[in-house]
Each structure stands twice: as structure tokens, then as C-alpha cells.
Amino acid sequence: MTEPSNPAISPISLSRGNAAEQIISDLRDQILQGKYPRGSKLPSERELAQWYQVSVPTVREAVRGLSAVCLVEPRHGTGVYVTAAADMMFALAASTLIELENVHLLDVLDAFEVLQGKAIALACANATDEELDALIAVLDVLDRADGNADLAEPLRTFLKLLAHASHNALISTMSSFLSGLLIEIVQDELIGLGDRWKAVAAKLGPDRRLLVEAMRRRDQAQAAALAADYHQRTKRLVADVLAASGNEAGAMMRRAVKRVRAR
């Protein structure tokens, strides 16, 4: 048997059962251990089939499984590449948990408040000047936003940059997912706040600037106080959503989860 052109894979003895699932497990381990880093290309389907001593369709099934969990991306005509997109992987797992356990919107908001509060505290200590400048630049875009469609993307970017400035990968990934989910909920076509969202967001604009300025001064106490006030205002906004939704809150959450997962 000829080894794949990239010898990172170690041979395994496939036991009786689903060969594709065993190949998925082995390749996943290789990726997570860094033997196939992000951006690298997997051996061809034919090479993998020869290596694992299975059929090409079995390897193709395994690749589809890895793609479904955002570990690899097949590219037509060029092969299969490792993506290992942490944000997409977390979104898939978290959205499944939210749907399975019927997680309430206010529970999502509480979790987001805790995570973002910690992210802001860490950002006061860890954020670079360039990262804080980028936050200011996005605030300028938010100030010029005209209508809900123009508001959503820069707000999503602002919250993602804010989380990333913590320099904590886990907090950043979790916080970015929850902020994206909350934005999708507020934008819900059937239960959305319409022009009221733009009005509330405009009122929050000065608070966001004060928050970033406190972070630029590395003033954790002031940043924490501003963040707490910001979340109280956000809770009022979400309360409006819930009041408008009536019995549709569960359906609204499911729609928002599906949109986040599809991003």
C-alpha cells in the first residue's frame, strides 16, 4: 500500500462497523492535533481510500461528515482543504444545544452579559491600540447607518471586534456567537422592532463611545460600569421583542438560530 503524498496520517486498523465514521474520527484527531493545520490540503480521495483500504465512496462519505462539522471544505477541482473554523464549529454546537433544550431568550442575554463583561475587562488589559482604533472606526460607521439593514452589519462587527480584543479565544468565540444571535432576533422579520431598533441603537451610540474611550484609558472599573448600563438598556430592548412576540418567542428563537448557523 502506498502512503498518501502527505504522510501526516497514521495507519489505523478499521474494526467492524461504520468505516466512514472511523475515518472521520481518525482524520478529526489528525486535524485537531495540528498534523493537518488550517489551510492545508488533505490527500486525494483515491490516496485516502488506498491508505484506509476502503472504497472511494466511503472516503467521500467521511469527507462529507468532516465538512458538516466545519473541519474541512471541499473545493471543486482542487481538493479538500482544512478550515477548522472555530466560530462555525461553535455555532453549530451551540445552536443545536439552544434548540434541543429550548433555551429562553433571556437566558441567552444573561450569558452574553457575563461573557461580554469579562471580554471588556480583558480587553482593557490586552487590547492593542490598533484594535481599539478599529472599534472607533466601526462606531463612525454605526453613526452614519441609515435604517436597520445598514445598522446590523457594523453592529455585528463592533461586537465581534470587542470580543476579539479580549485575546481569549474561547470568550471571543462564545460572545461573538451570542451577539450575532441577539442581532438576528432583533431583526426578525415577523417580530422585529422595525424603526424602534434604530432609535434605541442611536441612543446607545454615545454609551458605546464612552465604553471604548474607557478601554483606551485602560480603566476597567469605568468600562465595567458602562458595560453594565449598556446591558440594562439592551435588556429593555429585548423585553420589547418578547412583548411583541407573544407566543412566538420559541419560533423566533429557532428562526434566529437557523440564520446564525447558515452564516
N, C-alpha and C positions, 0 to 999 in steps of 0.2 A: 504494500500500500504506500502510495506517495503522499508525503505530508503536504498540507496547504503551503502556498508560497510564503505566507506569513506564519511562522511556526509557534505563534503565541499559544495556540490551543493545545491542551494536554489531552492525550487519548483517554477515553473513558469506556468502560465496558457497559453497554446498554443492557439492562435487565429486561425481563419480560414486562410488557405493558406498553404504554404510550411512548413510542420512541421520540416523537416530536417534543413532548413535554420534557423528557430527559435532556434533549439537545438544548431546549430553551433554558433549562436550569444551568447547564454547563456553560453556555455562551454568556448568560447573565452573570455568572460568577466571574468569568474572564473579563467582562466589561467593568464590573464593579471593583475588581482588583486592579484595574488600570492596565491590564495586558493589551486591551484594545481601548486606547484613550479616545476622547471626543474628537471627531473629525477623521479618525482612521477608517479604513475600508476593510470590511470582512472578506475572507476568501470567497471565491465564487461558489455558487450553489453546487456545482459539479465537484469542486475540491472538497467542500464540506461533506457532501454525500459519500465521497470516497473515503474520507477520513473517519467518518462515523459508521461507515459500512451500512448505509441506508439508501433509499431511493431519493432522487431529486425532489419529487413531490413532498416527501417527508421533511426534507430540509426547508422547502418553500413554506410549509405549514409552520415550522419553527420560526422562520423569519417573520411571518405574519404575526405570530404571537409576541415576538420581541418588539415589533412595530406598534402593536396595540397598546403596549405599556410605555411607549415613547423612549425606548432604548436605542432603536435603530430606525433608519429611514431609507427605504429602497428608492433609488433614483434611476429612472428609466434609461437604459442604455449604458449606464456607468457602474452600477453595482449597488451594494448595500453599505451604508455608512453609519458609524456610531454617532448618535446625537446625545443620548443620556441627558435629555433636557429635564433638569431637576424641577423646574417650575411646572412643566406639563405633567410630570410623573406625580408630583404632589397634588396638583389639581384633580387628576384622575382619582387618586385615592381619597382625598378629602371630600370631593363631590359625591363619591359613592357612599361615604360614611354619612354625609348630611341627608341624602335621600333615604338610606336604609334606616336610620334612626329618627327620621322626621325631625331633624334639628330645627328649633324655632329661630326666627329672625333675630329676636332679642339676644338669644344665646350666641349667635354669630357676632353681633355687635359687642357683647361683653368680651368675647375672646379677642376681637380686633382691638378693643380699647386697651387691654392688658398688653398685647403684643406691640402695638404701636407706641405705647408709653415707654416700654423697655427699649424699643428701637430708637426712640428720640433721645433717651438718656445715653445710650451707647454712641449715638451719632454726635452728641455734644463732645464726647471724648475722642472719637475715632474718625469722624468725617474729615476729608481733606478740604482745603479751601476751594479746589476745583469742583468738588461735589456740592458744596454749599452755593457756589456761584451758579451751578446748573439748576438748583432749586429756585433761585431768584429768577432766572431766565424763564422757567416754566410759569412762575407766578405772573410774569409780564404777559405771557400768552393767555393765561386764565383771565386776566383783567380785560383783555380785548375780545374774549369769547362772546359770540352773539348767538344766543339760542342754545338749547340743550345739546344738540348734536355737536356743536363746537366746544361745549364745556366738558363733555365726558372724557375725551381722549387726553387733553392736558391734565385734567384732574387725576386720571389713572396714572399718568406719567409722574406727576408730582408725588403721589403716594408711594409709587414704586421706587422712585429715587430716594425718598425719605427713608424707606425701609432698607434699601441697599446701603445707605450711608452708615448704618449700624455696624457694618463689616462683620455681621453674624449671619452666615448663610441660612441657617435654619429659621431664625426670626424673620429674615428678609423674605424667604420663600413663603412662609405661612402668612405673614402680614400682607404681602402682595396679592396672594390668592383671595384673602378675605376682603381687602379693599376693592378688588375687581368685582367680587360677588355683590358687595353692597352697591356699587355703582350700577351694576346690571339690574338690581332690584329697583332702585330709584327710577331707572329708565324704562321699566316695564311698560309696554305699550298699552296694556289693558288697565293697569292700576297705577301708572306713573303719576308723578306730581305735576307734569306739564310745566307751565311757566313758573309755578311756585318754586321749583327746584332752582331755577336760575336766580330767582330773587333771594332765596336763602343762601345760595352759594356766593352771591355777591356780598351779602352781609358778612360771610365768613372770610372773605378776602383779606381784610385788614388783620384778622387774627392769624391767618397763615403767614403773613409777612412778619408780624411780631414774633411768631414762633421761630422762623428761620433766623431772624436777627438775634434772638436769644441763643440759638445754636451757634451762630457766628461768634458770639461773645463767650461761648463755652459755658453758659450759665444754665446748669442742669435744673436748678430749682425753679427758675423762671420759665424755662421750656416745659417742665412738667406741669406747672400751674396752667400755662396756656393750653397745653395738650388736653388737660382735664376739662377745661372750659369748652374747648373745641368739641370734645366728645359729648358733652352735655347738649350742645346745640345740635349735634348730629343725631342724638337720640330723639330729640324733639321732631326732627325731620323724619326719622323712621317711624315715630309714633303716628305722624300724619299718613304715612304709607299704610300702616296697619289699619288705621281708622277708615281709610278709603277702601281698603281691600275687603273688609267684612270677612266672609268665609273663604275668600280666595287666597289667603295668605300662603297656604300649603302649595297651591298650584303656582302661585307667583314665585315661590322659592324654587320649585322644580324647573320652571322656565329659566330662571336666572342661572341655576346650576348648569343646565344644559348649554347655555350660551357661553358661560365661562369655560366649560370643558371643551367646547368647539373652537376656542380661540387658538 
